[in-house]
Amino acid sequence: MSSDVTRVMVALAGLNADHLARIRSVSPRLDVIVASRTALSELGAALATNAPVEVLLSDGLPHPWRSDGSLRWVQSASVGLDQQVHSPIWTDPRVIVTTASGVYGAAISQWVLAVILYFAVGLDEQLAFRRTRQWPAQATLRSRLLAGQTLGILGYGSIGRECARLGRALGMRVIATRSGGQVAGGTPPVERFEPRSVAQRSPLCGPLEILPGSEAGRVLSESDYVVIAAPLTDQTRGLIGRPALQTMRPTAIVINVSRGELVDEEALVEALAAHTLAGGALDVFAREPLPAESPLFDAPNLLLSPHASGAFRELWDLVVELFCTNLERYLAGRPLLNVADRERGY
């Protein structure tokens, strides 16, 4: 292969011919090949078979994997890499790893908004009317205005920012936590991807307060709705346990769209059963698929979704938009978007 040709392996089963054509159109220097196997456990062998592969687009990091010195960059179609840090690629400083930060924010925030509206409007009571055919007394309806209520967000990343935007559009006060903006070593913050459809929107001017991660307790105690959008790290594992739940208002709703391990599920079931927490919604779980015998299914006022908040029709369009943007930067020798920080784990 000529030294001026960059071999790219695409290992995403969801891409169609138009997506592949868009990738190939980035530069005539590209040799784009499509992996017949897309499971992370099989990609190491596929990379070796098609060597030398310089760039990989996949759902995450292959494992097992043996370096031949050619791989330089992996673009993951996932935001979190917590379940893939066992890959040898994670510890190989020669390989840049970039995430799909920015791709899922709009879709997941829509799911969060649907949950908030479900509880705010009291849709469970109103939908019961069709099942029971009994006209309810007006006094039993518990719809509440969201304007003036507080939306707390633990993790003000790409998903948290979109949740904040929707909350502010409804007149909610938004209070959020995020980790420091500096990358380890004192280098400037990493540039993040923002889809064109998101960047073209007008900014909002509603109330917004950003706090350091150490102020999570304040967010929990002041919020009517709490969205968990922080990455899973050693510091955030079990973040919402019994002590955290005890600081929350008994009228509060907790919503998890990050990783199941951030929430103590047993403690959450206990709080809901004791009515020390008004409700909750989980899209992620400590064990997936969620076993049919899980007590979560029987917990009162708990909405469950099968890790589907980020599944939307335009997903692969945005993944390809991100990848092509980064591919142009890579070929031009410019810094890539969404570079993962190996010290922080995301």
PARO-453413 format. One record per residue (C-alpha): x, y, z. Coordinates in pm, whole numbers. Each point is the difference from the previous one (the first is absolute). Layout:
BEGIN
+--------+--------+--------+
:     c1 :     c2 :     c3 :
+--------+--------+--------+
:      X :      Y :      Z :
...
+--------+--------+--------+
This chain:
BEGIN
+--------+--------+--------+
:     c1 :     c2 :     c3 :
+--------+--------+--------+
:      0 :      0 :      0 :
:    127 :    347 :    -87 :
:    126 :    204 :    296 :
:   -240 :    282 :    -86 :
:   -307 :   -226 :     32 :
:   -182 :    -25 :    332 :
:   -181 :   -328 :     58 :
:   -324 :     38 :    196 :
:   -200 :   -291 :    138 :
:   -370 :     54 :     61 :
:   -146 :   -248 :    247 :
:   -356 :    122 :     57 :
:   -280 :   -222 :   -123 :
:   -252 :    286 :     -5 :
:    165 :    199 :   -280 :
:   -147 :     -4 :   -351 :
:    148 :     67 :   -344 :
:    -61 :    375 :     28 :
:    187 :     14 :    329 :
:    297 :   -185 :   -149 :
:     -2 :    228 :   -305 :
:      6 :    304 :    229 :
:    306 :   -139 :    180 :
:    182 :    -78 :   -325 :
:    -75 :    350 :   -131 :
:    212 :    158 :    274 :
:    320 :    -58 :   -199 :
:    133 :   -202 :   -296 :
:    284 :   -102 :    234 :
:   -234 :   -235 :    186 :
:    -20 :   -376 :    -44 :
:   -326 :    -80 :    180 :
:    -72 :   -364 :     77 :
:   -306 :   -141 :    176 :
:     52 :   -264 :    268 :
:   -211 :   -311 :    -42 :
:     14 :    -47 :    377 :
:    -99 :    286 :    229 :
:      4 :   -162 :    345 :
:    276 :    154 :    211 :
:    126 :   -348 :     89 :
:     55 :    -72 :   -371 :
:    141 :    330 :   -120 :
:    355 :    -70 :    111 :
:     20 :   -287 :   -248 :
:   -165 :    210 :   -272 :
:    257 :    275 :     50 :
:    284 :   -249 :    -30 :
:   -150 :   -154 :   -314 :
:    -37 :    340 :   -171 :
:    325 :    155 :    122 :
:    120 :    266 :    -14 :
:   -312 :    176 :    136 :
:     75 :    353 :    121 :
:   -352 :    114 :     99 :
:   -285 :   -202 :    149 :
:   -367 :    101 :     34 :
:   -178 :   -241 :    235 :
:   -231 :    -31 :    300 :
:    300 :      6 :    231 :
:    347 :   -145 :     56 :
:     87 :   -347 :   -131 :
:    108 :   -261 :    253 :
:    210 :   -205 :    -42 :
:    231 :    204 :   -222 :
:    367 :    -26 :    -91 :
:    171 :    308 :   -137 :
:    182 :    -15 :   -331 :
:     86 :    369 :     29 :
:   -242 :    120 :   -267 :
:   -311 :     95 :    202 :
:      9 :    368 :     96 :
:   -359 :     97 :     81 :
:   -327 :   -164 :    108 :
:   -324 :    194 :    -33 :
:   -256 :   -160 :    230 :
:   -372 :     27 :    -69 :
:    -58 :    -12 :    376 :
:     26 :    283 :    252 :
:    112 :   -205 :    299 :
:    305 :   -225 :    -15 :
:    -16 :   -124 :    359 :
:    -79 :   -355 :   -111 :
:    289 :     -9 :   -249 :
:    300 :    125 :    196 :
:    119 :   -361 :     19 :
:     99 :     23 :   -368 :
:    376 :     26 :    -59 :
:    -77 :    300 :   -222 :
:   -102 :    201 :    308 :
:    351 :    -29 :    143 :
:    183 :     51 :   -331 :
:     99 :    369 :    -22 :
:     65 :    -33 :   -374 :
:   -372 :    -37 :    -71 :
:   -235 :    299 :     34 :
:   -349 :    -90 :    125 :
:   -294 :    232 :    -68 :
:   -355 :    -39 :    125 :
:   -343 :     80 :   -143 :
:    -63 :    286 :    242 :
:   -261 :    232 :   -150 :
:   -172 :   -264 :   -209 :
:   -255 :   -122 :    254 :
:    -83 :    317 :    192 :
:   -308 :    111 :   -194 :
:   -164 :   -344 :      1 :
:     71 :    -86 :    362 :
:   -114 :    342 :    119 :
:   -331 :    -59 :   -185 :
:    -41 :   -320 :    198 :
:     75 :    187 :    322 :
:   -254 :    267 :    -94 :
:   -263 :   -267 :    -64 :
:     63 :   -141 :    347 :
:    -20 :    342 :    163 :
:   -327 :     78 :   -177 :
:   -141 :   -342 :     91 :
:     44 :     72 :    369 :
:    -81 :    373 :    -19 :
:   -329 :    -52 :   -186 :
:    -98 :   -310 :    198 :
:    -41 :   -207 :   -314 :
:    -24 :   -326 :    193 :
:   -331 :    110 :    153 :
:   -128 :    144 :   -323 :
:     90 :   -310 :   -205 :
:   -171 :   -217 :    261 :
:   -331 :    159 :   -106 :
:     -4 :   -205 :   -318 :
:     78 :   -322 :    184 :
:   -253 :     48 :    281 :
:   -264 :    197 :   -196 :
:    -63 :    188 :    325 :
:    -11 :    380 :    -23 :
:    240 :    131 :    269 :
:    -80 :    284 :    236 :
:    182 :    314 :   -106 :
:    160 :     24 :    344 :
:    192 :   -324 :    -54 :
:    199 :    135 :   -294 :
:    343 :    116 :    109 :
:    133 :    189 :   -302 :
:    261 :    260 :     96 :
:    156 :    284 :   -195 :
:    368 :    -55 :    -73 :
:     72 :    372 :    -14 :
:    184 :     94 :    318 :
:     89 :   -358 :     95 :
:    364 :   -104 :     25 :
:    166 :   -243 :   -239 :
:    323 :   -140 :    144 :
:    255 :   -158 :   -233 :
:    292 :   -208 :    122 :
:    243 :     12 :   -292 :
:    -13 :    308 :   -221 :
:    141 :   -162 :   -312 :
:   -161 :    -19 :   -343 :
:   -308 :   -183 :    134 :
:    -26 :    216 :    309 :
:     18 :    319 :   -206 :
:   -288 :   -114 :   -221 :
:   -210 :    -90 :    304 :
:     75 :    345 :    141 :
:   -106 :    168 :   -325 :
:   -338 :   -172 :      2 :
:    -52 :     71 :    368 :
:     77 :    368 :    -46 :
:   -238 :     15 :   -295 :
:   -276 :   -110 :    240 :
:     90 :    269 :    249 :
:    176 :   -233 :    243 :
:    290 :    104 :    213 :
:    298 :   -218 :    -93 :
:    283 :    -86 :    238 :
:    272 :   -237 :   -117 :
:    338 :   -144 :     89 :
:    295 :    -65 :   -224 :
:    361 :    -93 :     46 :
:    281 :    246 :    -67 :
:     51 :    128 :   -353 :
:    374 :    -67 :    -10 :
:    139 :   -324 :   -131 :
:    255 :   -179 :    216 :
:    341 :    165 :    -34 :
:   -137 :    353 :    -31 :
:    -66 :    -13 :   -374 :
:   -299 :    189 :   -146 :
:   -346 :   -160 :     13 :
:    -74 :   -259 :   -270 :
:   -212 :    124 :   -290 :
:   -340 :   -168 :    -13 :
:   -221 :    -90 :   -293 :
:   -328 :    186 :    -49 :
:   -233 :   -113 :   -282 :
:    -91 :    271 :   -252 :
:   -367 :    -31 :     95 :
:     92 :     82 :    361 :
:    248 :    278 :    -72 :
:   -252 :    192 :   -212 :
:   -249 :     42 :    284 :
:    -42 :    328 :    183 :
:    150 :      7 :    352 :
:   -226 :     21 :    303 :
:     32 :    252 :    279 :
:   -186 :   -171 :    285 :
:    143 :    -54 :    349 :
:    297 :   -235 :      0 :
:    252 :    -70 :    275 :
:    305 :   -222 :    -52 :
:    171 :   -146 :    307 :
:    306 :   -223 :     53 :
:    -60 :   -371 :     43 :
:     61 :     33 :    374 :
:   -331 :    190 :     25 :
:   -212 :   -298 :   -106 :
:   -164 :     -7 :    342 :
:   -132 :    351 :    -48 :
:   -144 :    -92 :   -339 :
:   -177 :   -301 :    150 :
:   -149 :    194 :    289 :
:   -129 :    293 :   -210 :
:   -141 :   -183 :   -304 :
:   -349 :   -111 :    -94 :
:    141 :   -215 :   -281 :
:    352 :   -146 :      1 :
:    159 :   -124 :   -324 :
:    305 :   -223 :     33 :
:    218 :     53 :   -306 :
:    349 :    -35 :    151 :
:    251 :   -253 :   -137 :
:     66 :   -318 :    194 :
:    331 :     27 :    186 :
:    135 :   -122 :    332 :
:   -118 :    331 :    147 :
:   -358 :    -16 :   -135 :
:    -73 :   -371 :     52 :
:   -286 :    -24 :    252 :
:    -47 :    378 :     -7 :
:   -373 :    -33 :     67 :
:     -7 :   -224 :    305 :
:   -190 :     17 :    327 :
:    176 :    315 :    129 :
:    -64 :    185 :   -327 :
:   -364 :   -110 :    -16 :
:    -55 :    118 :    356 :
:    108 :    353 :    -96 :
:   -259 :     21 :   -278 :
:   -346 :    149 :     37 :
:   -280 :   -256 :     50 :
:   -171 :    159 :   -301 :
:    306 :    -41 :   -223 :
:     45 :   -218 :   -310 :
:    335 :   -164 :    -83 :
:     86 :    -83 :   -363 :
:    303 :   -204 :   -107 :
:    122 :      6 :   -362 :
:    369 :    -62 :     69 :
:    106 :   -339 :    137 :
:   -193 :   -229 :    231 :
:    287 :    -25 :    248 :
:    -41 :    365 :     99 :
:   -323 :    -89 :    183 :
:    -44 :   -239 :    291 :
:   -306 :   -174 :   -140 :
:    -91 :   -169 :    328 :
:      9 :    332 :    183 :
:   -212 :    159 :   -273 :
:   -268 :   -271 :     31 :
:     -3 :     50 :    377 :
:    -41 :    378 :    -33 :
:   -288 :    -36 :   -246 :
:   -174 :   -259 :    215 :
:     36 :    222 :    308 :
:   -126 :    305 :   -196 :
:    311 :    197 :     96 :
:     44 :     53 :   -374 :
:   -289 :     80 :   -233 :
:    116 :   -185 :   -308 :
:    277 :   -100 :   -233 :
:     93 :   -102 :   -353 :
:    283 :   -231 :    -99 :
:    127 :    -58 :   -353 :
:    315 :   -177 :    119 :
:     62 :   -275 :    255 :
:    282 :   -160 :    194 :
:    -76 :   -324 :   -182 :
:   -113 :      1 :   -360 :
:   -219 :   -150 :   -129 :
:   -204 :     63 :    315 :
:   -108 :   -339 :    142 :
:   -375 :    -65 :      0 :
:     12 :    -67 :    374 :
:    151 :    342 :     80 :
:   -186 :    183 :    281 :
:     20 :    314 :   -214 :
:   -298 :   -126 :   -200 :
:   -219 :     11 :    309 :
:    122 :    331 :    144 :
:   -273 :    268 :     18 :
:     19 :    309 :   -220 :
:    306 :   -128 :   -186 :
:     23 :     21 :   -379 :
:    231 :   -251 :   -168 :
:    146 :     17 :   -352 :
:    229 :   -269 :   -154 :
:    306 :    225 :    -55 :
:   -187 :    160 :   -289 :
:     12 :    374 :     70 :
:    288 :     41 :   -247 :
:   -153 :   -214 :   -276 :
:   -129 :    233 :   -270 :
:    -38 :     -9 :   -377 :
:    262 :    264 :    -74 :
:    268 :   -163 :    215 :
:    227 :   -124 :   -277 :
:    -35 :    327 :   -192 :
:    147 :    186 :    300 :
:    270 :   -262 :     60 :
:    112 :     38 :   -361 :
:    -14 :    381 :     28 :
:    229 :    -18 :    303 :
:    233 :   -254 :   -161 :
:     36 :    195 :   -324 :
:     66 :    321 :    192 :
:    271 :   -175 :    199 :
:    134 :   -178 :   -310 :
:     52 :    334 :   -172 :
:    185 :    124 :    307 :
:    211 :   -317 :     17 :
:    111 :     22 :   -362 :
:     84 :    369 :     49 :
:    201 :    -69 :    314 :
:   -240 :    200 :    222 :
:   -112 :    -96 :    353 :
:   -294 :   -240 :      6 :
:   -335 :     61 :    169 :
:   -106 :   -201 :    306 :
:    342 :   -138 :     90 :
:    -42 :   -233 :    299 :
:    192 :     83 :    316 :
:    154 :   -327 :    114 :
:     65 :    128 :    352 :
:   -364 :     91 :     56 :
:   -130 :   -302 :   -185 :
:   -224 :    184 :   -249 :
+--------+--------+--------+
